[in-house]
């Protein structure tokens, strides 16, 4: 079996102790690497005054990792700049927040080149190389320039937007051309794959030579949709840990005589948090009888504090949460709790299991594994109800959730009211269908589908990118 090399911006292998915070990518990649003898390469999360390319190698819970530190200017231009001020908002349909700065693009190219040069000595001829996410789109091009002919795959964890939106990006053609140095490019759902194909056909003068096979820039590329999943069995086992049981007991005690509505998201404008808060406010305003019967808990760990748009949304959410409690709370209770801290995954499992309603309502999302974790945490005999944005990739799989347009406070309020009133037989029927999908299309299915497709690609005869 070929060795698997996984490359991502950050390397955050789980410790196996259940203490990972919100976010499913680290869990999914670690699960893949445990099945293949290989390596996880990327940024350590630390900065240094001057880039040295020095590798730090270690083994964590069965996963071999190799990390490098970035220069502070790299962090500003590559990570805070091009990745999170340019590509992230653009790919999430927020062109109003997208910053175009030549220095950001130069930093992005520089870091991808440094990743390639540092990784090159670690790669053996038969290795499969699997690159992850928007931070590292040009990495295959840089590795080809260094002479590598290995099979290389790229997986995009966020949406690929409509081609008219991509064209607003300066240098968009060069970015897409770099993707053709991979052998296989994967997307979360067919909708994002189709948007990429439309760009190639309409903007790059490419052609579709076969289903899932594109030709452009003098090269041929395989594309496909590979919906990511969770390790449902492992998450289920986590429910029986002391931390999970304690958190479930705490939430049950806090919500005695009330029903818990829960949302768990990284604090980000793409997650629809403002719209969600307004929807809950509308629910309380329109249904006075529910005010003392429901408690909403929103967990939103702070992220990317160096990016102005994230500072602004935090201020708006603080104001909204205060307004909701100021309007509807009484001396002996309050309807809304808003928490900006990380929780361990086992603690989150306990919170999910105590909730009657799970709110997963991003404005745009690649997949959203919180939706699948909520389903996996439910009591089969008395499950809660998942309310899911139709603009999350997970909506293509979890069709028995209550699907909503997160831009409408009225629609969100109606869905919450329906979920809270839903009878047990309907809740069980919906949950069974959701859980069957979460079990079937899990992280193992995702990993095997992508890696097997990549392994079947014909090796390249030449490595140099044109």
Residue pairs with C-beta under 8 A, 6 or more apart in sequence:
1 36
1 37
2 126
2 127
2 128
2 455
3 36
3 37
3 38
3 39
3 124
3 126
3 127
3 128
4 32
4 33
4 36
4 37
4 38
4 39
4 127
4 128
4 130
4 451
5 38
5 39
5 40
5 41
5 119
5 122
5 123
5 127
5 128
5 129
5 130
6 29
6 32
6 33
6 38
6 39
6 40
6 41
6 130
6 132
7 40
7 41
7 42
7 115
7 119
7 129
7 130
7 131
7 132
7 136
7 139
8 25
8 29
8 40
8 42
8 131
8 132
8 133
8 135
8 136
9 42
9 43
9 79
9 83
9 132
9 133
9 135
9 136
10 42
10 43
10 45
11 40
11 41
11 42
11 43
11 44
11 45
11 65
11 66
11 67
12 20
12 26
12 45
13 26
13 30
13 40
13 60
13 61
13 63
13 65
14 20
14 26
14 27
14 30
14 61
15 60
15 61
16 61
16 62
18 238
18 241
18 243
18 344
18 345
18 346
19 344
19 345
19 346
20 26
20 27
20 344
20 345
21 301
21 342
21 343
21 344
21 345
22 264
22 265
22 266
22 299
22 301
22 342
22 343
22 348
22 370
23 266
23 369
24 228
24 230
24 369
24 370
24 373
25 132
25 133
25 157
27 230
27 231
27 345
27 443
28 228
28 229
28 230
28 369
28 443
28 446
28 447
29 40
29 132
30 40
30 61
30 63
31 231
31 443
31 444
31 447
32 130
32 443
32 447
32 451
33 39
33 40
33 62
33 63
33 64
34 62
34 63
35 444
35 447
36 451
38 64
38 127
39 64
39 65
39 66
39 122
40 63
40 64
40 65
40 66
41 65
41 66
41 67
41 115
41 119
41 122
42 67
42 68
42 115
43 67
43 68
43 69
43 70
43 79
44 56
44 67
44 68
44 69
46 69
46 70
47 69
47 70
47 71
47 72
47 74
47 75
48 69
48 70
48 71
48 72
49 71
49 72
50 71
51 69
51 70
51 71
51 74
51 114
52 69
53 68
53 114
53 117
53 118
54 68
54 69
55 66
55 67
55 68
55 118
55 122
56 66
56 67
56 68
57 64
57 65
57 66
58 64
58 65
59 65
66 119
66 122
68 114
68 115
68 118
70 78
70 79
70 111
73 107
74 107
74 110
74 111
74 114
76 107
76 306
77 103
77 104
77 106
77 107
77 108
77 110
78 104
78 107
78 108
78 110
78 111
78 135
79 111
79 135
80 304
80 306
80 307
81 99
81 101
81 103
81 104
81 107
81 108
82 104
82 105
82 107
82 108
83 108
83 134
83 135
84 304
84 307
85 97
85 98
85 99
85 101
85 104
85 307
85 309
86 98
86 99
86 100
86 101
86 104
86 105
86 169
87 134
87 169
88 134
88 158
88 270
89 95
89 96
89 97
89 98
89 99
89 269
89 309
90 98
90 161
90 165
90 166
90 168
90 169
91 134
91 158
91 159
91 160
91 161
92 158
92 159
92 161
92 269
92 270
92 363
92 364
93 159
93 161
93 165
93 363
93 364
94 269
94 270
95 165
95 168
97 269
97 309
98 168
98 169
100 169
100 170
105 170
105 171
108 138
109 138
112 136
112 137
112 138
112 139
112 141
112 142
113 142
115 136
115 139
115 142
116 139
116 142
116 143
116 145
116 146
117 142
117 146
119 143
120 143
120 146
120 148
123 129
123 143
123 148
123 150
125 149
125 150
126 150
127 150
128 150
128 151
128 153
128 451
128 454
128 455
129 140
129 143
129 148
129 150
129 151
129 152
129 153
130 152
130 153
130 154
130 155
130 450
130 451
130 454
131 139
131 140
131 152
131 153
131 154
131 155
131 182
132 154
132 155
132 157
133 155
133 156
133 157
133 158
134 156
134 157
134 158
136 154
137 154
137 175
137 178
137 179
138 175
138 178
139 154
140 152
140 154
140 178
140 179
140 181
140 182
141 178
141 181
141 465
143 150
143 152
143 181
143 463
144 181
144 463
144 464
144 465
145 463
145 464
145 465
146 463
147 463
147 464
148 463
149 459
149 460
149 461
149 462
149 463
150 459
151 183
151 184
151 454
151 455
151 457
151 459
151 460
152 181
152 182
152 183
152 184
152 454
153 182
153 183
153 184
153 185
153 186
153 450
153 451
153 453
153 454
154 179
154 182
154 184
154 185
154 186
155 185
155 186
155 187
155 226
155 450
156 185
156 186
156 187
156 188
156 192
156 366
157 188
157 228
157 366
157 367
158 365
158 366
159 188
159 192
159 195
159 364
159 365
159 366
159 393
160 166
160 187
160 192
160 193
160 195
160 196
161 195
162 195
162 198
163 195
163 198
163 199
163 202
163 203
166 172
166 176
166 199
166 203
167 199
167 203
169 175
172 203
173 203
173 204
176 199
176 200
176 203
176 204
177 204
177 216
177 217
178 465
179 185
179 221
180 216
180 217
180 219
180 221
181 219
181 465
182 221
183 221
183 222
183 454
183 457
183 460
184 221
184 222
184 223
184 224
184 450
184 453
184 454
184 457
185 196
185 221
185 222
185 223
185 224
186 223
186 224
186 225
186 226
186 450
186 453
187 193
187 196
187 223
187 224
187 225
187 226
188 225
188 226
188 227
188 228
188 366
188 367
188 393
189 225
189 227
189 367
189 393
189 396
190 225
190 396
191 396
192 225
192 366
192 393
193 223
193 224
193 225
196 223
197 208
197 214
197 223
200 206
200 214
200 216
201 207
201 208
204 216
204 217
205 216
206 214
206 215
206 216
206 217
207 214
207 215
207 216
208 214
208 215
209 215
209 220
212 222
212 223
212 224
213 220
213 221
213 222
213 223
214 220
214 221
214 222
214 223
215 221
217 466
218 466
219 466
222 453
222 457
224 453
226 446
226 449
226 450
226 453
227 367
227 393
227 396
227 397
227 441
227 446
228 367
228 369
228 443
228 446
229 369
229 372
229 438
229 441
229 442
229 443
229 444
229 445
229 446
230 369
230 372
230 373
230 376
230 438
230 442
230 443
231 442
231 443
231 444
232 372
232 376
232 435
232 438
232 439
232 442
233 439
233 442
235 345
235 349
235 373
235 376
235 377
236 376
236 377
238 244
238 345
238 346
238 349
239 245
239 349
239 350
239 353
239 377
241 346
241 349
243 344
243 346
243 347
243 350
244 346
244 347
244 349
244 350
244 353
245 350
246 350
247 343
247 346
247 347
247 348
247 349
247 350
247 351
247 354
248 350
248 351
248 353
248 354
249 350
250 350
251 260
251 297
251 350
251 351
251 354
251 355
252 354
254 260
254 295
255 295
255 354
257 293
258 292
258 293
258 294
258 295
259 293
259 294
259 295
259 356
259 357
259 420
260 294
260 295
260 296
260 297
260 354
260 355
260 356
260 357
261 280
261 294
261 295
261 296
261 297
261 355
261 356
261 357
261 358
261 359
261 416
261 420
262 296
262 297
262 298
262 299
262 351
262 352
262 355
262 357
262 358
262 359
262 374
263 273
263 276
263 296
263 297
263 298
263 299
263 300
263 358
263 359
263 360
263 361
264 298
264 299
264 300
264 348
264 351
264 352
264 370
265 271
265 273
265 298
265 299
265 300
265 360
265 362
265 370
266 300
266 301
266 303
267 273
267 300
267 301
267 302
267 303
267 310
267 313
267 314
267 317
267 340
268 303
268 304
268 310
268 313
269 309
269 310
269 313
269 363
270 362
270 363
270 364
270 365
271 300
271 361
271 362
271 363
271 365
272 361
272 362
272 363
272 389
272 406
272 407
273 298
273 300
273 313
273 317
274 313
274 316
274 317
274 320
275 361
275 363
275 406
275 407
275 408
275 409
275 412
276 298
276 359
276 361
276 406
276 412
277 298
277 317
277 320
277 321
277 324
277 336
278 320
278 409
278 412
279 361
279 406
279 408
279 409
279 410
279 411
279 412
279 413
279 416
280 296
280 324
280 335
280 336
280 412
280 413
280 416
281 320
281 323
281 324
281 327
281 328
281 409
282 409
282 410
282 412
282 413
283 290
283 294
283 412
283 413
283 416
283 417
284 290
284 291
284 294
284 324
284 327
284 328
284 335
286 413
287 413
287 417
290 417
290 420
291 328
291 335
292 330
292 333
293 420
294 335
294 416
294 420
295 335
295 336
295 337
296 335
296 336
296 337
296 359
297 337
297 339
297 351
297 355
298 321
298 336
298 337
298 338
298 339
299 339
299 341
299 343
299 348
299 351
300 317
300 338
300 339
300 340
301 340
301 341
301 342
302 310
302 314
302 340
303 310
304 310
305 311
314 340
317 338
318 338
321 336
321 338
324 335
324 336
325 334
325 335
325 336
328 334
328 335
328 336
329 335
329 336
343 351
348 373
349 373
349 377
352 358
352 373
352 374
352 377
352 378
352 384
353 377
353 378
353 379
355 374
355 384
356 384
356 385
356 419
356 420
357 384
357 385
357 386
357 387
357 416
357 419
357 420
358 370
358 371
358 374
358 375
358 384
358 385
358 386
358 387
359 387
359 412
359 416
360 368
360 370
360 371
360 374
360 386
360 387
360 388
360 389
360 392
360 394
361 387
361 388
361 389
361 404
361 406
361 412
362 368
362 389
362 391
362 392
362 406
363 389
363 391
363 406
363 407
364 391
364 392
365 389
365 391
365 392
365 393
365 394
366 393
367 392
367 393
367 394
368 388
368 389
368 392
368 393
368 394
369 394
371 386
371 388
371 392
371 394
371 398
371 401
372 394
372 398
372 438
374 384
374 386
375 386
375 398
375 431
375 434
375 435
375 438
376 435
376 438
378 384
378 431
378 435
380 428
380 431
380 432
380 435
381 428
382 424
382 427
383 427
383 428
383 430
383 431
384 419
384 427
384 431
385 401
385 402
385 419
385 422
385 427
385 430
386 398
386 401
386 402
386 430
386 434
387 401
387 402
387 404
387 412
387 415
387 416
387 419
388 394
388 395
388 398
388 401
388 402
388 403
388 404
389 395
389 403
389 404
389 405
389 406
390 403
390 404
390 405
391 405
391 406
395 401
395 403
397 437
397 441
398 434
398 437
398 438
399 433
400 429
400 430
400 431
400 433
400 434
401 430
401 434
402 415
402 418
402 419
404 411
404 412
404 415
405 411
406 412
